Amino acid sequence: MDEFPTSKSSIQRIPTEKLKKRAENIKIDFQNEVPDVVILHWDGKLLPALSARKSKERLPVVISYGLKKQLLAVPRLDNSTGKEQAQAVRKAILD
């Protein structure tokens, strides 16, 4: 019984840590298989916010190569100006 965590915080923390590690491994595997040339797609969407009755502007950023597509990020935008979209796309690529 000493090997298993019994506190509520430990029980919640362990799956979160494993999920983060798995996500990191997926990200590394993805970065290793991406070719030098890809197609970058982005398109602003007005989506409902989870915490309010208002809608928020989101910018899905996707790359495609061959028959594969990969969602890179879906950042929230304060406004949908071209400058802010460009900054969000750049950040998604660099992350």
Backbone hydrogen bonds in HBPLUS format (Angstrom, degrees):
<---DONOR---> <-ACCEPTOR-->    atom                        ^
c    i                          cat <-CA-CA->   ^        H-A-AA   ^      H-
h    n   atom  resd res      DA  || num        DHA   H-A  angle D-A-AA Bond
n    s   type  num  typ     dist DA aas  dist angle  dist       angle   num
A0011-ILE N   A0007-SER O   3.07 MM   4  6.32 159.3  2.11 152.2 158.0     1
A0012-GLN N   A0008-LYS O   3.07 MM   4  6.30 147.3  2.18 145.5 153.9     2
A0013-ARG N   A0009-SER O   2.87 MM   4  5.94 150.7  1.96 143.2 152.0     3
A0014-ILE N   A0010-SER O   3.11 MM   4  6.10 166.2  2.13 153.3 153.9     4
A0017-GLU N   A0013-ARG O   2.89 MM   4  6.13 157.5  1.94 158.5 164.7     5
A0018-LYS N   A0014-ILE O   3.01 MM   4  6.25 160.9  2.04 153.6 158.8     6
A0019-LEU N   A0015-PRO O   2.86 MM   4  5.99 154.4  1.92 146.0 153.2     7
A0020-LYS N   A0016-THR O   2.96 MM   4  6.17 156.8  2.01 147.2 153.2     8
A0021-LYS N   A0017-GLU O   2.99 MM   4  6.21 158.2  2.04 147.1 152.9     9
A0022-ARG N   A0018-LYS O   2.91 MM   4  6.12 158.4  1.96 147.2 153.2    10
A0023-ALA N   A0019-LEU O   2.89 MM   4  6.08 159.2  1.93 148.7 154.6    11
A0024-GLU N   A0020-LYS O   2.94 MM   4  6.14 154.0  2.01 145.7 152.8    12
A0025-ASN N   A0021-LYS O   2.96 MM   4  6.24 154.9  2.02 147.8 154.3    13
A0026-ILE N   A0022-ARG O   2.94 MM   4  6.20 156.5  1.99 150.5 156.8    14
A0027-LYS N   A0023-ALA O   2.95 MM   4  6.15 156.6  2.00 146.1 152.6    15
A0028-ILE N   A0024-GLU O   2.97 MM   4  6.23 157.3  2.02 148.7 154.3    16
A0029-ASP N   A0025-ASN O   2.93 MM   4  6.13 166.6  1.95 150.9 154.6    17
A0030-PHE N   A0026-ILE O   2.89 MM   4  6.03 158.2  1.94 148.2 154.6    18
A0031-GLN N   A0027-LYS O   2.94 MM   4  6.16 159.7  1.98 148.1 153.3    19
A0032-ASN N   A0028-ILE O   3.04 MM   4  6.26 145.2  2.17 146.6 155.8    20
A0033-GLU N   A0030-PHE O   3.17 MM   3  5.39 140.3  2.33 102.1 112.7    21
A0039-ILE N   A0064-SER O   2.92 MM  25  5.22 168.1  1.93 156.9 160.5    22
A0064-SER N   A0039-ILE O   2.85 MM  25  5.22 150.1  1.93 145.2 154.7    23
A0041-HIS N   A0062-VAL O   2.71 MM  21  5.09 168.0  1.73 167.8 167.1    24
A0062-VAL N   A0041-HIS O   2.87 MM  21  5.09 167.2  1.88 148.9 153.3    25
A0045-LYS N   A0058-ARG O   2.71 MM  13  5.16 162.4  1.74 155.5 159.2    26
A0058-ARG N   A0045-LYS O   2.71 MM  13  5.16 169.0  1.72 161.6 165.6    27
A0047-LEU N   A0056-LYS O   2.87 MM   9  5.42 159.4  1.91 163.3 156.3    28
A0056-LYS N   A0047-LEU O   2.65 MM   9  5.42 164.0  1.68 169.2 165.1    29
A0049-ALA N   A0054-LYS O   2.97 MM   5  5.98 176.2  1.97 154.9 154.2    30
A0077-LEU N   A0057-GLU O   2.83 MM  20  5.33 169.7  1.84 151.3 152.4    31
A0059-LEU N   A0075-PRO O   3.02 MM  16  5.58 147.8  2.13 153.5 163.3    32
A0061-VAL N   A0073-ALA O   2.87 MM  12  5.39 158.0  1.92 167.4 164.0    33
A0072-LEU N   A0061-VAL O   2.77 MM  11  5.55 161.4  1.80 156.8 162.8    34
A0063-ILE N   A0070-GLN O   2.98 MM   7  5.44 161.0  2.02 150.4 154.1    35
A0070-GLN N   A0063-ILE O   2.86 MM   7  5.44 157.3  1.91 161.3 166.7    36
A0065-TYR N   A0068-LYS O   3.02 MM   3  5.48 156.0  2.07 145.9 152.5    37
A0068-LYS N   A0065-TYR O   2.95 MM   3  5.48 150.9  2.03 143.5 141.8    38
A0085-GLN N   A0081-THR O   2.99 MM   4  6.25 161.2  2.03 155.5 161.2    39
A0086-ALA N   A0082-GLY O   2.90 MM   4  6.05 159.2  1.94 147.1 152.8    40
A0087-GLN N   A0083-LYS O   3.00 MM   4  6.26 156.9  2.06 147.9 153.9    41
A0088-ALA N   A0084-GLU O   2.98 MM   4  6.17 156.9  2.03 146.3 152.5    42
A0089-VAL N   A0085-GLN O   2.89 MM   4  6.12 159.9  1.93 154.0 159.2    43
A0090-ARG N   A0086-ALA O   2.95 MM   4  6.09 162.7  1.98 147.7 152.8    44
A0091-LYS N   A0087-GLN O   2.96 MM   4  6.14 161.0  2.00 146.7 151.9    45
A0092-ALA N   A0088-ALA O   2.98 MM   4  6.18 156.2  2.04 144.9 151.5    46
A0093-ILE N   A0089-VAL O   3.00 MM   4  6.27 152.3  2.08 149.8 156.9    47
A0094-LEU N   A0090-ARG O   2.99 MM   4  6.23 161.6  2.02 153.1 158.0    48
A0095-ASP N   A0091-LYS O   2.93 MM   4  6.03 144.3  2.06 148.0 156.8    49
